Amino acid sequence: VKFNNCAGNKGVRYETNSPDFKVRADGTLYAAHQLQVPPKPPVLRVTAWDPQSLGRREAMVRFLVAEKSQRSGHKPKGRKTVPGELAQQQSDTLLPWRQHQSANGLRRQKRDWVIPPINVPENSRGPFPQQLVRIRSDKDKEIHIRYSITGVGADQPPMEVFSIDPVSGRMYVTRPMDREERASYHLRAHAVDMNGNKVENPIDLYIYVIDMNDNRPEFINQVYNGSVDEGSKPGTYVMTVTANDADDSTTANGMVRYRIVTQTPQSPSQNMFTINSETGDIVTVAAGLDREKVQQYIVIVQATDMEGNLNYGLSNTATAIITVTDVNDNPPEFTTSTVTARRPCPELAANGVARQQKAVRVATCHTGVLTRSRLGFSRPVGPQEKMQRLAAAVDYEMNRAFMLTVMVSNQAPLASGIQMSFQSTAGVTISVTDVNEAPYFPTNHKLIRLEEGVPTGTVLTTFSAVDPDRFMQQAVRYSKLSDPANWLNINATNGQITTAAVLDRESDYIKNNVYEATFLAADNGIPPASGTGTLQIYLIDINDNAPELLPKEAQICEKPNLNVINITAADADIDPNVGPFVFELPSVPSAVRKNWTITRLNGDYAQLSLRIMYLEAGVYDVPIIVTDSGNPPLYNTSVIKVKVCPCDENGDCTTIGAVAAAGLGTGAIIAILICIIILLTMVLLFVVWMKRREKERHTKQLLIDPEDDVRDNILKYDEEGGGEEDQDYDLSQLQQPETMEHVLNKTPGVRRVDERPIGAEPQYPIRPVIPHPGDIGDFINEGLRAADNDPTAPPYDSLLVFDYEGSGSTAGSVSSLNSSSSGDQDYDYLNDWGPRFKKLADMYGGGEED
């Protein structure tokens, strides 16, 4: 087994997939022991592998079993087999099937050959069909043989790429091949006799398409993006570009090599980068990358096949964009050492912009103020600028200007090897301008204390404001901003506050004894400014509210028992102007103390109960005098409505007792019951009267004579008179009119039943000329079916015209029929028409003439 690894085959090892065969180091294949070769030729797989490159190659070996006098031969089949050897030795004629003779005579033994692959170059120009090889069997001398091929490219898609002459066995390719579309074909050759019987076993044919350099290398991307730090050393990896070639990668047609065509810009050197010709890795080759000078390079990369041969290979290009990334190799520097603010800073403008300062050559820097002041720095304006803002309010009256020293430094440390200061300083002068400031109340919130109930017009305090603008001559005016109860007034000039009404501590506007009002102080500056102040008044309680008793209504039994009334005293004032309270009954009228008694439980509660053994049920007003402990004390006489009622054994008022207690006696209750009974009697009488009236109304309706009642009755109109002969009728109007103008001018769809139809009308059955007993019934039934199936018939009942006699009828009119028997017409058939025509049969039949 021949193998070549391009390195002299040093260290190559061989293996087989069968323990019966082994391969020596020189590639010789031998049997490991004595064995019997089976009738079917064995197939062996040989693997050659290199321990250094770990590369593996495989070859398939098929044995041909011959007689002992002949040498056994083999041909390897695999990726490295040299194609076409056997075909060339036999002048492109393959004899896959052989016959051998033995001592016993001619004996046919089937021995398959391993046919070497047939190589076909792609993109061949023809002419087509182009012969590839001839296949024949040595039995074609004895019988006529037909050859055929099957497989992909023959009878399977793609169809008819290969063909074979069934008589001569010559196989052809019919069109140009494309290795990139399909690299190999596996066909099977068949040999049969004229009857289609198999003469030989099918043989495998392998056809390989030889690659041609017909595809350019194609880059995966047309634009590649990479980056490299500035100041990188030579040999630093940047990126990898990749191009693929559709040709065979095992040949020079698909071996791609890379090179750099151009570099833009060519600074500081025209060769700042290099590329690995095989892998496509781009690395730096020179020092001097500086982002501050060149931020981006554009490199054109070329990929060429044929191992980079520019004379024979095909090429393609792509663009590599290399961005130089920044590193901290430059300390920040101010553009000037002394800066004056371009615009003045207003006083009291916290967070206001004071100055925009610029630091050059800064990637990411930190700025601060060295001198103690009310200034600070906030967000950056750009990559190299900072806005200087006020960190606290400034006052023109205190400082009219500020002198600052500003320092700038990188947040990240400088790159290694940079011998420079990491920070820079600059002086900043900021001027403050005077603006109109709002007046303010020095004491805010201001609290005063006084007793409630002070009279109207009392001066409470002076609530004045201060204008901070000392260098401006301005006047301050005062006004009310919030006064919920409208109790206060303020002097607009000096801020003196007086009462406009009596202050009441018990008002709803008081919260925790405090009344709160807000006042406004405004100056006359440009623009005017104003400030607010809050005045809180703490009201001291005085005894100005008499106590009250609860509840206002109560209920008690008419006989003394444990049932008593609990009384509670309440006062709107606060301590010490509340309890303990004094409860007592008045002496006038005398019946109060005679019937009732009151007992004090504690300072806020008392009990009211009956003094006598029995009190008639009813409602009684019991006055009680309650006095607080204020100085001076206040008293109040409260009246409690007490309902006295009979009680059950549990001490609860009964229902009748509750009614009686409400003021209704026995007589009143009886009167109410009598009224209810009378009302129910009147309702009952009214219902009976309505039913009787309804009955009388129905009775009166039945007294009407049925002959006079026209509802749902049959009306008799006497007899109709004689026949047509007894009437004076103009029968000519029933005939066909002589003129059609009035008919043609009528609205479509409207006509008399005796008029001839103008348009297409549904065809109804025609009555036969010769009568028959069943004709009348059949005629009517057929006419009914035709009317039911007529699509032009209206959806309602209408007069149906069964026949139209037209003008010139021999019948004339119906009146032409008479009882004369002078004609020759035979009417005996009327007797067969049934009972409905019995009358006509009697009139016109064969009976005796009257």
Secondary structure, DSSP 4 states (H G I P E B T S, - for coil): -----SSTTTT-EEEES-TTEEE-TTS-EEESS--PPPSSPPEEEEEEE-TTT--EEEEEEEE----TTS---EEEEETTPPTTHHHHHTTTEEEEE--EEETTEEE-------PPPEEEETT----SSEEEEEEEEGGGGTS--EEEEEEBTTTBSSTTSEEE-TTT-EEEE-S---TTT-SEEEEEEEEE-TTS-EEEEEEEEEEEEEP-S----EES-SEEEEEEETTPPTT-EEEE--EE-SS-TTSGGG--EEEEEEEES--S-S-SEEE-TTT-EEEE-SS---TTT--EEEEEEEEESGGG-TTTS-EEEEEEEEEEE--S-S--EES-SEEE-SSPEETT-TT-EEEEEEEES-SSEEEEE-S-SSEEEEEEEETTEEEEEESS---TTT-SEEEEEEEEEESSPPPTT--S-SEEEEEEEEEEE--PPPPB-SSSSEEEEEETTPPTT-EEEE---B---TTS---EEEEEEE-TT--EEE-TTT-EEEESS---TTSTT-BTTEEEEEEEEEE--SS--EEEEEEEEEEEP-S----EEE-SEEEEESS-SS--EEEEEE-SS-TTSS-S-EEE--SSSHHHHHHEEEEE-SSSEEEEEESSS---SEEEEEEEEEE---SS--EEEEEEEEEEE-B-TTSPBPHHHHHHHTT--HHHHHHHHHHHHHHHHHHHHHHHHHHHHHHHHHHHHTTS-TTT--TT-PPP-------GGGS---GGGGS--S--HHHHTSPTT---TTSPP-S-----PPPPSS--TTHHHHHHHHHHHHHHT-TTS-SS----------TT-TT--GGG--S---S----GGGGGG-GGGHHHHHHHSSS---
